[in-house]
Amino acid sequence: MKNKHHKSRTKRFQVQRFIKATVIYFLLFIAISGMIDYYALMEFNFLWFLSLSIIIAIPAGYYHVKTTRHDHLDDIADELL
């Protein structure tokens, strides 16, 4: 007989941790993009770097929350945000 009140063993997705990790990844990618743009003598449109950074930061934040435990990025996010 199955227990109707059996809790599922899957972990809940931590939205707050996802947002914090995504913001930290976004800031990291923007800093790297800014250095690339600076050394390329401002030849590129910075909006391309901005949009590319947010597009890469969202899956990176999702992957971080789903696959890792509390690590240094989470410590940095807790201190800054």
C-alpha positions in Angstrom: 0.0 0.0 0.0 1.4 3.3 -1.0 1.7 6.2 1.4 -0.2 9.2 0.1 1.8 11.6 2.2 5.2 10.4 0.9 7.5 13.3 0.2 9.2 13.3 -3.1 13.0 13.0 -2.9 13.7 15.6 -5.4 15.3 18.9 -4.2 13.3 22.0 -4.7 14.8 24.6 -7.1 16.2 27.5 -5.1 15.0 30.6 -6.9 16.8 33.1 -4.6 20.1 31.2 -5.0 19.6 31.1 -8.8 19.1 34.9 -9.0 22.2 35.6 -6.9 24.3 33.2 -8.9 23.0 34.6 -12.2 23.8 38.2 -11.1 27.4 37.2 -10.1 27.9 35.4 -13.4 26.5 38.4 -15.2 28.9 40.7 -13.5 31.8 38.4 -14.2 30.9 38.1 -17.9 30.4 41.9 -18.2 33.8 42.5 -16.6 35.5 40.1 -19.0 33.6 41.6 -22.0 34.6 45.1 -21.0 38.2 44.1 -20.9 37.9 42.5 -24.4 36.2 45.6 -25.7 38.8 47.9 -24.1 41.7 46.0 -25.6 40.0 45.9 -29.0 40.0 49.8 -28.9 36.2 50.0 -28.4 35.5 48.6 -31.9 32.6 46.5 -30.8 29.1 47.6 -29.8 28.9 47.1 -26.1 25.2 46.1 -26.3 26.3 42.9 -28.0 28.5 42.1 -25.0 25.7 43.0 -22.7 23.1 40.8 -24.4 25.6 37.9 -24.8 26.5 38.2 -21.1 22.9 37.9 -19.9 22.3 35.0 -22.4 25.3 33.1 -21.0 24.7 34.0 -17.3 21.2 32.6 -17.1 22.1 29.0 -18.1 25.3 29.3 -16.0 23.3 30.3 -13.0 20.8 27.4 -13.6 23.6 24.9 -14.0 25.3 26.2 -10.8 22.1 25.8 -8.7 21.3 22.3 -10.1 24.7 20.7 -9.9 26.8 22.2 -7.1 26.5 22.6 -3.4 27.3 25.8 -1.5 30.7 27.1 -2.7 32.7 30.3 -3.1 30.4 31.9 -5.6 27.5 31.5 -3.1 29.7 33.1 -0.4 30.5 36.1 -2.7 26.8 36.4 -3.6 25.7 36.3 0.0 28.2 39.1 0.8 27.4 41.3 -2.1 23.7 40.9 -2.5 
